[in-house]
């Protein structure tokens, strides 16, 4: 089981795509998904995203924790929408079909449909984000960013950020195991409140460990005179290939479908009522 959230080396079609292709596809699809409320389009993108995850061979055990967090967050968000705006769906769709209940908090079919679309947005974009994180080599990605005109300093900063996420997670697990070795129970055997308190105690040593890593990296970059020249070469830089153009074409087709539905629906919302 991979305990960290970061790049996993593999030999799949998704891994062979340029980092720039994956970034452009992720940004464009995320924007159109978060903008659109067309249920048909959201289901289409979610299906394609899940299929792409399967192609990228992203395993369930690697993403199970994150998916559970997203599900919990989605449920809290949906519940909050219902508490503060129980008739928002009625206002949007211009009809009222009561399923059960009376008064302000009567549950309507329109509200359920609206909140279903909100949930679809999460499960359409999360697979895209996971594909980008697990299938994009930080070094190759930074080289690709520099090739399209972005400053190599910014590109290198992005690479460091992507590499740093798994390092922070590894440090967290190391500190947690050291705490458990000293008798601090942080497993599922302990209560939820006790585990939260014990986990919060890890924050301070994790911050100091992170600061030490930052200083080490900064010193190493200064010794190598990073930033002295206006340009630099890259050890890993993947050029655009046929697969990249196919992936970008599919992304643009989905983007065009999403935009065209705005005109067909007369707005962002698909109204089946």
LINBELJO-V591913 format. One line per field, one symbol per residue. psi: psi as a letter, one per 40 degrees, with the letter a starting at -180 (. if undefined). A space follows every 50 residues. Layout:
psi = ???
//
This chain:
psi = hheigahhhigidddeiidddddddddddddddddifhdddddddddddd dddddefhidddedddddddddddddddddddddgefdddddefihhhdi iiadfhhiddddddddddddddedddddddddddehhddddddddddeei hddddddddddddddddddddddddddddddeehheaediiddddddddd eedddddddddddddddddddddefhedidiiihdhhhihaddddddddd ddddddddddddddefaehhge.
//
